[in-house]
Amino acid sequence: MQDNLSIRHKIVKTTRDYFDENGFIEVETPILIKPTPEGARDYIVPSRVHKGEFYALPQSPQMFKQILMVSGSDRYMQIAKCFRDEDLRADRQPEFTQIDLEMSFAGVDDVIEVQEGFIKRIMKDIKGVDIETPLPRLSYDEAMERYGSDKPDTRFDIELIKLNDFFSGCDFEVFANTLREGGDIRGICVPGGAAEFSRKKIDKITEEVKHYGAKGLIYIKYDENGISSSIGKFFSEEELLALIEKCEGKKDDIIFIVSGTSKVTYDSLGFLRRRVAGELGLLDDNKYNFLWVVDFPMFEEDEDGRLKAMHHPFTQPKLDELDKLDNDILGLKANAYDIVLNGVELGGGSVRIHDQELQKRMFRVLGLTDEECQEKFGFLIEAFKYGAPPHAGLAYGLDRLVMLLIGEKSIREVIAFPKNAAAECPLCEAPAPADEEALDELGIAVK
């Protein structure tokens, strides 16, 4: 742990040095802010002075750094504490740290150029590794089609194969229903996987992909005993051989297939390709495959079919596609970008909206009334009246970056005094009840 904290210190020092050398000013932004809808739940802090009113802890310094751009701070950077009240996992904590930055008069390429210099410097100073730049770029659509993920791990070559055309007109009811309902059938071919994946292992990963919405997992195994498949009684050996050929499979390979909605097939196989790579020892911790994913959708639908911003409502849509707001809103792309390392999203950002009317329009698309916009974001909209420069930025997850460079499996191993899976501090035993006197001063009663 002492080594981990020492390396974290070096990464933070290199970060500050690099951005200082490139003209960025470090500015601290407030921790007690106004609650705003940004996706995850806010942590709420009651006000003693203004009883019945509350602060929120920031999920990110997003609006403050945009105000800094309006006010004339052309290049801003901060090692920022952020807070989100969400369910925990290995790469999440209630409080976490971002390397946060913003640039005025900048577009996508400007941000990426500066960040690639930063990544190159970090990798050289911390790992002694020279990485080649420019880094590869994938569009969101290409990343999903090839890897089933918007944060693809490209250390190994297993890619998704779309099989809709191959199964068009087939009598197998599962596939026929999927295609009738506008879904997709996709598969992956796992080289040399036939011997590795016993029936017991296949049953185990079948249960795992069900967590991603798949109703089942189909396999076709080709080894010295011939072809065996979970759909063998529905297809002839010639048809299964043709399927293997379609998937560019050969002897000793295994093919896995999922059918369902596009989201289900992407999510299931995106998980599965990395899962099987782990089984086959293809996840080389000495390889550092950085890439950019660009051209994200501007909007997506939540589980209830409501529209929400894929990144956040301050992201600038592609200005030459604004007509899609009226006729193809889910097809509208954003000037947004994520940087990915070995299947983990290290950071993300976008060009920001700097036009007052366009920002209001985005809020209305998301269902906010003019009154709600004024109440929640009035100070930002007001600032845009005075002439906001075009600006863009990005935030890295510092904890994730340290975790990956050290080779740990959880960000808890690179944080001093982390919370556990129940969001509790094992050291000081937070959270804890407040005494009645403190609650009375705040005007709060616990139900």
C-alpha positions in Angstrom: 0.0 0.0 0.0 2.9 2.4 0.7 4.2 1.6 -2.8 0.8 2.3 -4.3 0.5 5.6 -2.5 4.0 6.6 -3.6 3.2 5.8 -7.3 -0.1 7.8 -7.0 1.9 10.7 -5.6 4.3 10.5 -8.6 1.4 10.4 -11.1 -0.2 13.5 -9.5 3.1 15.4 -9.5 3.7 14.5 -13.2 0.1 15.6 -14.0 0.6 19.0 -12.3 4.0 19.5 -14.0 2.7 18.6 -17.5 -0.3 20.8 -17.4 1.6 23.7 -15.9 4.2 23.4 -18.7 1.3 23.6 -21.2 -0.3 26.7 -19.8 -3.0 25.3 -17.6 -3.9 27.1 -14.3 -4.9 25.0 -11.4 -8.2 26.4 -9.9 -10.1 24.9 -7.0 -13.9 24.9 -7.3 -16.5 24.7 -4.6 -17.5 21.5 -2.8 -20.8 22.8 -1.4 -23.0 23.4 -4.5 -26.6 23.4 -5.6 -28.3 20.0 -6.3 -28.6 19.5 -10.1 -29.7 16.5 -12.2 -26.5 15.0 -13.6 -27.3 11.3 -13.8 -26.3 9.7 -10.5 -27.7 10.6 -7.1 -26.2 13.6 -5.3 -24.9 13.5 -1.7 -27.0 16.1 0.1 -25.8 18.4 2.9 -28.3 20.2 5.0 -27.9 23.9 5.7 -28.1 25.1 9.3 -28.4 28.8 8.3 -31.1 28.1 5.7 -33.2 25.5 7.3 -35.0 23.2 4.8 -32.5 24.0 2.1 -29.6 21.8 1.0 -26.2 21.8 -0.6 -25.0 18.9 -2.8 -21.5 17.6 -3.1 -20.3 17.9 -6.8 -20.5 14.9 -9.1 -18.0 16.8 -11.2 -16.9 20.5 -11.4 -18.6 20.7 -14.9 -20.5 23.9 -14.6 -17.8 25.7 -12.7 -15.1 25.0 -15.2 -17.4 26.2 -18.0 -17.9 29.4 -16.0 -14.1 29.7 -15.8 -13.9 29.5 -19.6 -16.5 32.3 -19.8 -14.6 34.4 -17.3 -11.3 34.3 -19.2 -9.4 31.3 -17.7 -8.4 29.9 -21.1 -6.8 26.7 -19.7 -8.0 25.2 -16.4 -6.9 22.1 -14.5 -7.7 20.6 -11.1 -7.2 17.5 -9.1 -10.9 17.4 -8.1 -12.7 15.5 -5.5 -16.1 14.2 -6.8 -19.0 12.5 -5.1 -21.7 10.1 -6.4 -24.3 8.2 -4.4 -24.4 5.1 -6.5 -24.1 1.3 -6.1 -20.4 0.3 -5.6 -18.2 -2.1 -7.6 -14.4 -2.6 -8.0 -13.8 0.7 -9.9 -16.3 2.9 -8.0 -16.2 4.7 -4.7 -18.7 7.2 -3.1 -15.9 9.8 -3.3 -13.3 9.7 -6.0 -10.7 11.9 -7.7 -10.6 13.3 -11.2 -7.9 15.0 -13.2 -10.3 17.7 -14.5 -9.4 20.2 -17.3 -11.0 22.6 -19.8 -9.7 24.6 -22.8 -11.1 27.7 -24.5 -11.0 28.1 -28.3 -10.6 24.3 -28.6 -12.2 21.5 -30.5 -12.0 17.7 -30.4 -8.6 17.5 -32.1 -7.1 20.2 -29.8 -8.1 18.4 -26.6 -6.9 15.0 -28.0 -3.5 16.4 -29.0 -2.9 17.8 -25.5 -4.1 14.6 -23.8 -2.0 12.3 -25.9 1.1 14.4 -24.8 0.0 13.8 -21.2 -0.5 10.1 -21.7 2.8 9.8 -23.4 4.5 11.7 -20.5 2.7 9.6 -17.8 3.7 6.3 -19.4 7.3 7.3 -19.8 7.7 8.8 -16.3 5.8 6.1 -14.4 6.2 2.9 -16.5 9.3 3.7 -18.6 7.2 2.8 -21.6 7.2 4.8 -24.9 3.8 4.8 -26.5 3.2 5.7 -30.1 0.9 8.7 -30.9 -1.5 9.6 -32.3 -3.5 6.9 -30.6 -6.1 4.9 -32.6 -9.6 6.4 -32.9 -12.8 4.4 -33.2 -16.3 5.8 -33.7 -18.8 4.7 -31.1 -20.7 2.8 -33.8 -17.6 0.9 -34.9 -16.6 0.1 -31.4 -20.0 -1.4 -30.7 -20.2 -3.3 -34.0 -16.7 -4.8 -33.6 -16.4 -5.2 -29.8 -19.8 -4.8 -28.3 -18.5 -2.1 -26.0 -17.8 1.6 -26.0 -14.7 0.9 -24.0 -13.2 -2.0 -26.0 -10.2 -4.1 -24.9 -8.1 -4.4 -28.0 -5.2 -6.5 -26.6 -6.7 -9.6 -28.4 -8.4 -10.0 -31.8 -11.8 -11.6 -31.0 -14.5 -9.5 -32.6 -18.3 -9.7 -33.0 -19.8 -11.1 -36.2 -23.3 -10.1 -37.3 -25.2 -13.2 -38.5 -28.6 -11.7 -39.4 -28.2 -12.4 -43.1 -26.9 -15.9 -42.5 -29.9 -16.9 -40.5 -32.5 -15.0 -42.6 -35.3 -17.4 -43.5 -34.2 -20.2 -41.1 -36.8 -22.3 -39.4 -35.2 -22.2 -35.9 -37.9 -20.4 -33.9 -35.5 -18.5 -31.6 -33.6 -16.9 -34.5 -36.8 -16.4 -36.6 -38.5 -14.5 -33.7 -35.5 -12.3 -33.1 -35.3 -11.3 -36.7 -39.1 -10.7 -37.0 -38.9 -8.4 -33.9 -36.1 -6.4 -35.4 -33.4 -7.8 -33.2 -29.9 -9.1 -34.0 -28.0 -12.3 -34.0 -24.3 -12.0 -33.3 -21.4 -14.3 -32.4 -17.8 -14.5 -31.6 -15.2 -17.1 -32.7 -12.8 -18.1 -30.0 -9.6 -19.5 -31.5 -8.4 -22.7 -29.8 -11.3 -22.5 -27.4 -12.8 -25.9 -28.1 -10.6 -27.7 -25.6 -10.7 -25.0 -23.0 -14.5 -24.7 -22.7 -16.0 -27.8 -21.3 -19.8 -28.2 -20.9 -19.5 -27.2 -17.3 -17.6 -24.0 -18.2 -20.1 -23.2 -20.9 -23.0 -23.6 -18.5 -21.3 -21.2 -16.1 -20.7 -18.5 -18.6 -24.2 -19.0 -19.9 -25.5 -18.0 -16.5 -23.2 -15.0 -16.5 -24.3 -13.6 -19.8 -27.9 -13.8 -18.6 -27.0 -10.8 -16.3 -26.7 -8.8 -19.6 -30.2 -9.7 -20.8 -29.4 -12.8 -22.9 -31.9 -15.6 -22.6 -29.3 -18.1 -23.4 -25.9 -18.8 -25.1 -25.5 -21.0 -28.1 -22.2 -22.7 -28.9 -20.7 -24.6 -31.8 -17.6 -26.6 -31.0 -15.3 -28.0 -33.7 -12.7 -30.4 -32.6 -11.2 -33.8 -33.5 -14.5 -35.4 -32.7 -16.3 -33.3 -35.3 -19.0 -30.7 -34.6 -21.0 -30.5 -31.4 -23.5 -27.8 -30.8 -26.4 -26.7 -28.6 -28.4 -26.2 -31.8 -27.2 -29.4 -33.5 -30.7 -30.8 -33.8 -32.0 -27.8 -35.7 -29.2 -27.5 -38.3 -27.5 -30.0 -40.5 -23.7 -30.6 -40.2 -23.3 -28.8 -43.6 -25.2 -25.8 -42.3 -23.0 -25.7 -39.1 -19.9 -26.0 -41.2 -21.1 -23.1 -43.3 -21.7 -21.1 -40.1 -18.2 -21.9 -38.8 -16.8 -20.7 -42.2 -18.9 -17.5 -41.9 -17.3 -16.9 -38.5 -13.8 -17.6 -40.0 -13.5 -20.5 -37.6 -11.4 -23.6 -37.9 -10.7 -26.9 -36.2 -10.2 -26.5 -32.4 -12.3 -23.3 -32.3 -15.6 -22.6 -30.5 -18.2 -20.2 -31.6 -20.7 -18.5 -29.2 -23.9 -16.9 -30.4 -26.4 -14.6 -28.7 -29.7 -13.3 -30.2 -31.9 -10.6 -28.9 -32.2 -6.8 -29.1 -29.1 -4.9 -30.3 -28.3 -3.8 -26.8 -28.6 -7.4 -25.4 -26.3 -8.8 -28.1 -23.7 -6.0 -27.7 -23.7 -6.1 -23.9 -23.6 -9.9 -23.7 -20.9 -10.5 -26.2 -19.0 -7.4 -25.1 -18.7 -9.0 -21.7 -18.2 -12.5 -23.1 -15.2 -11.7 -25.5 -13.3 -10.3 -22.5 -14.4 -13.2 -20.3 -13.1 -15.9 -22.6 -9.9 -13.9 -23.3 -9.3 -14.1 -19.5 -9.8 -17.9 -19.6 -7.3 -18.2 -22.5 -4.7 -16.0 -20.9 -5.0 -13.3 -23.6 -5.2 -10.3 -21.2 -1.5 -9.3 -21.1 -0.9 -6.8 -18.2 2.3 -5.7 -19.9 0.4 -4.4 -23.0 -1.1 -0.9 -22.8 -3.6 -0.5 -25.6 -4.9 3.1 -25.4 -7.5 4.3 -27.9 -10.1 7.1 -28.3 -13.8 6.4 -28.8 -15.4 9.3 -30.6 -18.8 10.4 -32.1 -21.0 9.1 -29.3 -24.8 9.4 -29.6 -26.1 12.6 -28.0 -29.1 10.9 -26.4 -30.1 7.5 -25.2 -33.3 6.1 -23.6 -33.4 4.9 -20.0 -35.2 1.7 -18.9 -38.5 3.6 -18.9 -38.1 4.9 -22.5 -37.3 8.4 -21.3 -34.7 10.5 -23.2 -31.4 11.3 -21.4 -28.1 12.8 -22.4 -25.5 10.0 -22.9 -22.8 12.2 -21.4 -24.4 15.3 -19.9 -26.7 18.0 -21.1 -23.8 20.5 -21.7 -22.3 18.4 -24.5 -22.4 20.0 -27.9 -24.2 17.9 -30.6 -22.8 17.7 -34.1 -23.9 21.1 -35.4 -24.4 19.9 -38.9 -26.9 17.2 -37.6 -29.2 19.5 -35.6 -32.1 18.7 -38.0 -32.2 15.2 -36.4 -33.6 16.9 -33.2 -36.9 16.9 -35.1 -36.9 13.6 -37.0 -34.1 11.2 -35.7 -33.2 12.3 -32.2 -31.5 9.0 -31.3 -29.4 9.3 -34.4 -27.9 12.7 -33.4 -24.2 12.4 -32.6 -22.3 14.4 -30.1 -18.8 16.0 -30.2 -17.8 13.7 -27.3 -14.8 11.4 -26.8 -13.6 8.9 -24.2 -10.1 7.6 -23.7 -9.9 3.9 -23.0 -7.1 1.7 -21.7 -7.3 -2.1 -21.9 -11.1 -2.2 -21.7 -11.5 0.5 -19.0 -12.7 4.0 -19.6 -10.0 6.3 -18.2 -11.7 9.5 -19.0 -14.2 11.3 -21.1 -15.1 14.7 -22.3 -16.7 16.7 -25.0 -16.9 20.0 -26.8 -19.4 22.1 -24.7 -22.4 24.0 -25.8 -21.5 27.7 -25.6 -24.6 29.2 -27.2 -27.4 30.2 -24.9 -30.3 29.3 -27.2 -28.8 25.8 -28.1 -28.3 25.1 -24.4 -31.9 26.0 -23.7 -33.0 23.8 -26.6 -31.1 20.8 -25.2 -32.7 21.3 -21.8 -36.2 21.4 -23.4 -35.5 18.1 -25.4 -34.7 16.5 -22.0 -38.1 17.6 -20.7 -37.0 20.5 -18.5 -39.3 23.6 -18.5 -37.9 27.1 -18.8 -38.6 27.5 -15.1 -36.7 24.4 -14.2 -33.8 25.4 -16.4 -33.6 28.8 -14.7 -33.9 27.3 -11.2 -31.2 24.6 -11.8 -28.8 26.2 -14.3 -29.8 29.9 -14.4 -26.3 31.1 -13.6 -24.7 29.2 -16.5 -27.4 30.3 -19.0 -26.9 33.9 -17.7 -23.2 33.7 -18.2 -23.6 32.7 -21.8 -25.2 36.1 -22.5 -21.9 37.8 -22.1 -20.1 35.9 -24.9 -18.8 32.4 -24.1 -15.8 31.2 -26.1 -16.0 27.8 -27.8 -14.6 25.4 -25.2 -14.0 21.7 -24.6 -12.6 19.6 -21.9 -12.1 16.2 -20.3 -11.8 14.5 -17.0 -9.8 11.4 -16.1 -10.5 9.0 -13.3 -7.3 9.4 -11.3 -8.0 6.3 -9.2 -8.6 4.2 -12.3 -5.5 5.4 -13.9 -3.4 4.6 -10.9 -5.1 1.2 -10.5 -4.3 0.2 -14.1 -0.7 1.4 -14.1 0.0 -0.4 -10.9 -1.9 -3.6 -12.0 -4.4 -3.7 -9.1 -7.9 -5.1 -9.6 -9.7 -2.5 -7.4 -9.4 1.2 -6.9 -9.6 0.6 -3.2 -6.0 -0.6 -3.4 -4.8 2.9 -4.6 -6.9 5.1 -2.2 -5.9 5.9 1.4 -8.8 5.0 3.7 -11.3 3.7 1.0 -14.9 2.9 1.7 -16.0 -0.8 1.6 -18.7 -2.3 -0.7 -21.4 -1.1 1.7 -20.1 2.5 1.3 -18.8 2.5 4.9 -15.4 3.6 6.2 -14.0 0.7 8.2 -11.6 3.0 10.1 -13.9 5.8 11.4 -17.1 3.8 11.0 -18.9 6.4 8.8 -21.7 6.9 8.2 -23.0 7.2 11.8 -26.0 8.7 13.5 -26.0 12.4 14.3 -27.0 13.4 17.8 -30.4 15.0 18.4 -29.0 18.5 19.1 -27.2 18.6 15.7 -30.4 17.5 13.9 -32.5 20.1 15.8 -30.1 22.8 14.7 -30.5 21.7 11.1 -34.3 21.4 11.4 -34.2 17.7 10.5 -36.0 14.8 11.9 -35.1 11.2 11.0 -37.9 9.0 9.8 
